[in-house]
Amino acid sequence: MDFFEQQDRARQKTGQLVLLFFLGLLATLVAINLVCFLAYWFFYSPVELGGSPPVSALPGLLGEWFQVSPGASGEPSATLALAWSGWWHSNLNWQISLGVIGAVIIGTLFRFLELAGGGRKVADWAGAKPIQMGTSYPAIKQLINICEEMAIAAGMPVPELYLMEHEPGINAFVAGYSPQDAVLVVTQGALDQLSRDQLQGVVGHEYSHILNGDMRLNIRLMACLAGLVMIGQIGRFLLEANFWHGSRRSRRNDGRSALLMIGLGLVFVLVGYIGVLVGRIIKAAVSRQREFLADASAVQFTRLPDGLAGALYAIKGHAGGSQLTHRHAEDMSHFCFGESVALSDRLATHPPIVERIRAIAPHFVAQERSRRRRTESADDSVSRSQPQAFDSALTLVGISALVGQVTPDQLNYARDLYRHIPEQVKTWLHQSDGAKAYLYCQILLGSASARQAVLDLIKQEDSTLIDLLQKIWPYCQKMDEQLRLPIVDLLIPTLKKLSEAERLVFLDRLERLVALDGRVDFIEWVTLTLIQLRLRPTLAAAKRKLDGNIRHYQRALSTIFNILVELSRDKVAAEKAHQAICRQMDIAYRPSQTLQSIGYQGLGSALMALQQVNFVWRKTLLQAFADIIQADGRVEFREYEILRIMAQCLACPMPPLRPIPVNTSIR
């Protein structure tokens, strides 16, 4: 799976979605105009056609419309021609068409605005409740551990976790516009019915949707389809309004107006099902292959095909399957791990369960049936070996092959890292005060010359955390630096629960703490860059059109290239790589900038400027950064950490890398 190729395909799918949307709109317009033409003839036929016919005469009249006049050689009768002429010149066809288009646009825009809050808004809309990270409930704690391990392995922040407490079906979904605002929602049935391996398979499937760029596409698909079904909703409104107020209508109307409105309501409801049908076809066309891809990616991540296959088999055998009882179950069907509503195989958004199982574990169903006939002891454990030299893979396969990938070896390494985080620290990270205190400790680690000034400012502005900070400080001093990025990613969901105002105040305080000693240390830069990236509002930036002209970013690229050259042990080799990259990309070569003159803050600003670069270029840029770093023939731990942060700023998550024990004196 190529991360950049999948991101590009997901964006191309948006174009296909627009085409399918307009085809669905065209089908709806044609259907509604045909029905309204019949209604026009029946209720308001022109005088020259003899006036409106009685209801009893309608069958015969319909036959007359399509009779062929004698000697007309197959041409329609004059009756139908006159009816069509009257309809056409009435301009009702254009007015109705514009009304339908307006209703669809309003429905689409309304849903877009409704879901503008990103993943958290989708979770709220689905009736899910946020999971408290400090919970002691075993099933939820297991889910948190799985998600945190997967996040470390993928080099991405932990999604905010939500639970659909009243859903007995086995299901889950992710939503959001980017990994920064992603949420993972699971049903109570998934927690109750699945084993750890099965739940990990489901989580791996959902993480692959994040890495494959499916979340943004799913939200756009939901908004577009909301417009198509708006016609049916208008029809239901007309029916309810006329039945409710029917008794108040004047007898002088002879019920004709009421009959017209009820008839239109029925027509709109019936035609609205065209929109529903088209919506289901679109969702099936967009989602099915991406579900196969997500299944395959989950197996690649975990090397547990039986875990994912077991989760699917559990859905097959569960009374409620994966269906949801929520009123928006059909709207969310393309988000979910399994089918949220009962549909025929042709209209289903997911491939049949048996096909999905056979694709990842061909013999699982037969083996499971045989196993269930026997008395089974504890689940078999799967042993995996640690990679001997994972860092050599960076040179062999290229940096782009690591982006958006999670291999079983990386997942093992992530589990090892996760086990080395003290349990007490994990508990603190799940509390807002503990997360803040941990970040204050990181600033203290990078501010040796101004440590007292940092403490004084914390006492002045956040004095309630001093006691907790003193408890966390010994852990931060002793913990290996390999844990720094994983821990920051783990505490992000906790800080996201703060209000936007609280987050902005906290970010401002961190920036002022870092500036107290007049310099930015590597530890401070790592902490501040990641926290700014995760907590600052980025939704507007995520929605802007990406720029494919790399020359618009020459200044930012020059800054990054020069800093990477300066950090290299072999500056001559790194400078040659810098020159070659500029020639290859056809951009200006501007050497001589230094880290001292630019600073880590300048590097952060340059990275933020690249957030609007097209995904096709991001692959090239990350490989260029890696080429400069690797020019001296090796990759040190801090060099790779810088590369990971650059990748995360470009929304390209990279897994952690086991470092070689070398002198890491980058400042």
N, C-alpha and C positions, 0 to 999 in steps of 0.2 A: 504493500500500500504506500503510494507516494503522497505525502501530506499536501504538497503544493498542487499536485494534479487533482486530488480530491477537492481541495478548496476551489480550484478553478472550475471543476465540473459542477460543484454545488452552485456556483454563481451562474454557470450556463443554464442550469436547471431553472433558474429564475426566469430566463428568457423563454424557455419552453412553457413555464407556468403562465406567463403573460399571454402567449399564443393560445394555450388551451382555455384560458379565462375568456378571451375574446371569442373563441369558437363557441363556448358555452353561452356567452351573452347573445351571440347571433342566433343560436338555436332557440333561446328563450324569446327573443324578439319576433322571430318568424312564427312561433307557436302562438304567442299572445296576439299578434296581428291577425292571424287566421281566425282565431276564436272571436276576436272583437269584430271582425268583418261579418261573421254570422250573426252576432248580436245586433250589429248595426242594421242589417237587413231585416231581421225579425221585428225589432222594436221601432226603428225609425226609417223605414223604407220610403223613398221619394213618392210624391203624389202621382207622378206619371206611371209608377209601377203598381198603382192601385191601393196604396196605403199598407199599413201593417196587417198581416194575416192573423186570423184566430189561431190559437194553439192547436186546435184539432186539425187545421189544414197544413201544419208544418211538415208532416211526412211527405204529403203529396207535393208540397212546394219544393222540398229538397230534391225530389225526383225531377221536377221541372227544370231546376237550375242546370242539371247535367244532361238534360235531353239534347239530342242533336236535331237541329232543324232540317226539314226535308230539303234535299238538294243542296245542303250547305257543305258537303264534302268533309264532314267531320268537324266543322267549326262549332263552337258553343252557341247556345241559343241566345236570342236577344235579351232574354230575361236576366241571365247571368251577366251579360255584358253591361246592361244598364245598372245592375246592382253594383258591379265593380266600379263603373264610372262615377256613380253617386258617392261611393265610399272614398274613391281617390280624390275627388274634388272637394270633399268635406274637410280635408286636411286632418281628419281625426287620426289617420295612420301615423302621421309625423308627430302629432301631439302625444299619442300613446307611446310611440317609440322613445321620444325624448323623456317622457315620464318614467318609463322603465329604466332607461339608462341613468336618469337622475337617481332613482331609487337604489340601483345597484352601486352607483358611486358613493351615495350617502352611507349605505350599509358597509361598504368596504372601508371608507374613511373612518366611520364610527368605530369599527373593530380595530383598525390600525391605532387610533388614538387610545382605545381601551387597553391595548396591549403595549403601549409605548413605554411602560415601565419595565419592560424586559422580562427576564425569567421570573423574578419575584411576583410580578403582576399576573403572569400566567398561572403560577401556583395558587395565588389568592383566588383568582377567577375559577380555578378548578376545585376550590373548597379545601385545599390542603393546609395543614398547620405546620409552622416551623418546628423543627426538632431542636430541643435544648441540648447543646453539645456536652453539658456536664451531667447528663442523665445517668442513672444507675440501672435502668431497665435493660436486661441482658440482650434482648434482640436488637434494640436500637443501638446499644453500645457496640455490638458486633457490626452493624451496618456502618457506624462511624469509623471503626477500625479499618474496615475494607475500603471505604472511600478515601481515607487518609493514606493508606498504603498505595492505592492506585494513583492518587494525586502526586505523591512523591515520585513514583515510577515514571509518570508521564511528564513530570516537570511543569505542573500546572497547579493553580490554586484549587483548593477543595471547593466543589460547588456547595451552595447553601442547600441544606437538606430539609425536605418537607415530607410529611406523612399524611396520607388520606386515611384517617382513622376509621371511617365507617365503610370502607370498601373491602369486602371479603375476597374479591377476585385477586389473582396474582398478576400484578402489573407494575410498571414503572415508566417514567419518561424524564427527559431533560428538556429544558427550555431556556431561551436567552438569545441575545444578539451576538454575544462573544463569550469566550471562556471566563472573562472578568465578571459577567453578571449571570453566569449559568446557575441554574438550580436543578437539583435532582429530587424528583418526587417518587416515593414508593407507596404502595398500598399496604394496609395492615395485613392483607392476605399474603403478600410476598414475605413479610417478616415472620408470619405464623407458619407458613407451609414449606419454606425453602430451607435447606441446609446451608452451611457457610459456603461451601464450594458452589452450590447452585446460585446463591445470592451474589457471590463474586462474579459468576458468569453473567448475570443480569447487569450488575454494575459495569463490568467490562464492556458489555454491549452498549450501554448508555454513554460511557466515556468515549467510545468510538464515534458516536453521533456528534459529540462535541468536537473531536479532532477532525472529523470528515466535513465539518461545516454545515451539518444538516439542520441545526437549531434555527438559524436565521431563515432558511428556506421554509421550515415548518410554520413559523409565525406568519410569514408572508402568505403562505398557502391558506392558512386559517382566515386571514383578513380578506383575501380575494373571494373565498367561498362564501363568506358571510354576506357579501353583496349579491351573489347569485341566488341565495335562498331568501333574500329580502322580499321578493315578489310573493312567495308563499306566505310570509309573515303579514304582508299587506292584505292578502286575501282573508287570512284568519281574522284580522282586525275588522274588515268590512262585514264579515259574517257575524262576529260578536256584537258589533255596533248595531246592526240592523235587527238582529234577533232581540237584543236587549231593549231597544227603543221602538220595536215594531208596534207595540200596543198603543203608542202615543201618536201614531201617524193619522192624518185626516182621512176620513172615508172618501172624500172627494177625489183623492189620488187614485182610488180604485185599486190600491195596492201596487200600481204599476211601477212607481219609483222605487218602492221597497223591493219589488220583485227584481228590478234592474240591478239594484245594489247587491242583493243576495246572489243574483246570477253572476255578477262580476266577481263577488267574493269567491264563489265556487270555482269560477274560471281561474282566478289568480292562484287559488290553492292548488288546483290541478296543474296549471302551468308551472307553479312554483316547484312541483316535484320534478320538473325537467331540470331546474337548477340543482336540486338535491341529487338527482341521478348524475348529472354532469359533474357535480362536485365529487361524488364517489368515484367516478371514472378517473378524474384528474388525480385524486389522492392515490388511487391504485397505480396509476401510471408513474407517478413521481416517487412513491414510497417503496414499492416492492423490492426492486433491485438493491436499494440502499439498506433494506433490512437484511438481505443476504450478506452484503458487504459488512454490516455492523456485526453480524454473527461471526463471520470469518475473522474479523479484527479482534473480537473478544477472545476467541480461541487462541489467536496469535499472541495476545497480551498475556493470557493466564496459563496457557498450555494445559488447560483443563476442559477438553471438549465434553467430557462426561458431566462436568458441572453445568455448563450452559444447556446441554441436551437434557440433563435431568430437570432443569427449571422448565424447559418447554414440555417435557413429558408430564411434569407435575400439573401444568396448565391443562393438558389433555385429560388427565384423570380427575381433576378437581371439579366439584359440582358446579361452581360458578365460573370455571375457566378463568379467563383474563378479563371478563366483561365488567364494566363499571356501571354503577347505578346513578351516577351524577347526571343531571339534566343536560350537561354539555359533553356527554360521553362521545357522541358522534363527531362533534367539532374537534375533539382531541384525539380521534382515532389514529391519525397519522403520526402523532407524537409518541404513542405508547409502545411498550415492548411487545405486547400481544394485542389481539383484536379487542377493542373496548366495547363493540356492539356486534350483534349477530347479523352477519351479511353473507350473501352467497360468495362462493370462492372467486367468481369473476369480478365482483365489486369490492372484495376485501382489500384493505390497505396492506395486509401482510400476506406472505405466502402461507400455504397450509402448514400446520405445525409438523406433520410427518415429513414434508419436504425439507423444512428447516433442519430437523434433526438429522435426516439422512445426509444433508450437505456437509455437516460438521462431524458427525459420528455415524457412519453408515450402518454399523452393526449394533448400535445402542439399543434400539427398540427390542430386537430379538434377545439381546443379553439381559435387558431389564425384565422382560417377561420371564426368562429362565431364572433370574435372580430372585424374583418375587415368589417363585414357587419353592424356594429354599429358605431355610431359617438363616437370617443374615446377622452377622456380628457387627462390630463397629466398622465405619467406613474405612476403606483402604487409603492409606496415606500415599501421596505422590512425592517421591524424592527428586530433587533437581540439583544439579551441580552448579557451583559458582563459576563464573567465567574466569579463565586464567589471566587473560589480558584484554579486558574490555576496551581499554583506552587505545589499543592498536587498531580497533575497528574504525576509529575516527579517521585514520589515515587511509585505511583500505577501502571503505565504502563511501566516504565523503559525508560532509555534515548534513546535506539535504536528506540523506537516507535515514538519519536519526530523528529528524523533526517529525513530531506527531506519531512516533512509534513507541510501543511498549512491548518488549519481549519478555519471555519468562525469566531470563537471566536478570533483566533490569528490575522486574517485579520482585525477584528474590533479594536483590541488593536493596531495594526500597524497604522490604520487610526487615532486613537486617538493620537499616538506618532507623526505622520506626521503633524496633526493639531497643535501640540504644538511647532513645529519648526517655529520660526518667519519667516514671508514671506520675510523679507529683507535678512535673512540668506540664505533662499532657492535661492534667486536671486544671492547672492554672490557665493554660491556653484556651480552655473552653469557657472562661469567665472574662468579661470585658476588662476588669481591673487587672487580671493576670496577664492578658495579652498586651495591654498598655505597658505594664511594668517590665515585661520581657523586652519590648522595643526600647524602653528607656535604658535598660541594661546594655543593649547593643550600642547605643550612642555613647554610654560611659566607656565601653571597651575601646571605642575609636577616638576618645577624647582624653587621653592620658594627661595631657598638659593642662586641660581645663576641666578636670573631673569635678572639682569642688564647685566651680561656677555652674556646671550642669546640674549638680545636686541642689544648689541654692535655687535655681530657677524652677526645678520640679517641686521643691518644698513650697515655693511661693505660689505656683499655679495649680498644683495637683497634689497637695500635701497628704491626702488620704491614702495615697499609694506608697508612701515611704516605707512603711512596715513590710508590705508585700514585696517591694523592690529589694529590701535587704534580705528577704528569704530567697528570692530568685537569683540574686547576684552570685552566690557561690557556685550555683549550677552553671550559669553562663560563663564563668571563668574557666570551668573545667571541661565543658562540652567541646567536642571536636568541631572544627569549622565546617566539616562536611554536613553537619546538621543545620547550618544557618539558614540556607534557602528552604529546605523542607519545613522547618519550624515556622518560618514566615508564611509559607503557603498554608500551613495548618491553622494559623490564628486568624486568617482573613475572614472566614465565615462569622467568627465571633465579633469582629470589629464592624462587619457589615450590618449587624443588628442595631448599631448605633444610628441615631437620626443623622440626616445629612449635615445638619448644623454642627452636631457633636463631632462628626468625622472631620469636617473642615477645620474646626478649632484644634483638634488633635493633630492634624497634619501641619497646620501652621506652627504649633508648638514644637513638633519634631524638627521642622526646618530651622527654627530659631535656636534650638539646642545644638544642632549640628554646626551652626554658624558661630557659636561662641568662641571657638579656638581659632577662627580665621582660616580654617582649612577643612577639607573633606577627606577623611580616611577611607580606605577600601571597605572596611566593615560598615561605616556610616553610609557610604554610597550604595552598597548592596541593599541595606535596610530601607533607606529613604526612597530609592528608585522603585523597589518592588511595592512598597506601601502606597506611594503616589500612583503607581500604575493600577493598583487594585482598588483603591478607595476613592480616587477622584472620579467625578461623573464623566463617563466616556461614551455614553450612549449616542450622543449627537455626533461624535467623531466616527463612531462605528457605522452610522447611517450615511455619512457623506460618500460621494462617489470617489473611488480610488483612482489615482493618477498613474498612467502608464508611461509618462515622460520622465526618465531618470535624470535628465539634465536639470530638472527643477530642484534637485536635491544635491547638487554638486558641493555646496558649502558644507552641508551636514556630513556628507560622505568623506570629504577631505578631513574634517575634524576627527571622525572615527578612525579612518585609516592611519592618520599620523599618531594618534594615541596608541593604537595597536603596535605600530612600528616601535615607538619608544619603549613599550613594555616588553618587547622581545629581547632575549639574551643575545641574539645575533642580528644586530640592527642592519647590517649590510644586506644580509639575505632577505630580511623583512622588507627593506626599502626596494629591493629588486622586485619582490612580489607585488609591492604597492604600485610600482611603475607599470608592470605587466597588466595588472587589473585595470588601471586607468586606460591603457591602450585598448584592452579588450572591450571595455564598456563605453569607449569613445567619450570620456569625460576629461576635464582638465586635471593635470597633475600638479598639486600644490603641496610641496613638502615644507618642512621646517617648523610646523606647529608643535608645541610641546605640551605635556600634561600639566606642567607648572603654569604655563600661560593660559591654558584652556580650563584645567581643573575637571574634577569628576562631574561638577554641575554642568559644565559646558558639554561634556560627553552625554549627560542625561538629556539636555536640551536638543542635542543633535539626534538622539535616538527618538525622541518624541516627534521630531519633524518628519521622521521616516514612516510614521504610522499610517500615512495616506498613500504609500507606495503600493502599486498593484501587486497582487500575490505572485504573478509570474516573475516579477523582479525580485521579490523577497528571497526566493530560492537562490538566485544569483548572488544577492548581497550577502547572505549568510555564508555561502561558500567562499566568497571573497574575504570576509572577515576571518574564516577558518584558515584560508591559504596564507594569510599574513601571520597568524598565530603559529601555524605549523612550519613556517619557513626555516626555523632552526632545528627541525626534525623531531620535536617532541611537544607535548601539550602538558603544561603544569595545571595543577588544580585550580588556582585562581584565574588563570587564563581561560579555562573552560567555564568557570563561574561567570566571568564577564561575557563570554559568548552566549551562555544560557540566558543571561539578563537581556542581552541584545535580541535574542530570539523571542523572549517573552514580550518585549516592547513591540515587536513586529507581529504579535499574536501567533507565534510559531513555537509551541511548547516543546522543550527538549528534555530528555530524561537525565537524571544525575549520572555522573561518571566517577568510577572509583579512581582516585588519584594515585600517581606514583609518588612514593616518599621522596620528595626533593625539597630544596630550599625555596620556600614561597614567600619571598620578601617584597612582593609588589606593594607599594604604598600609594 
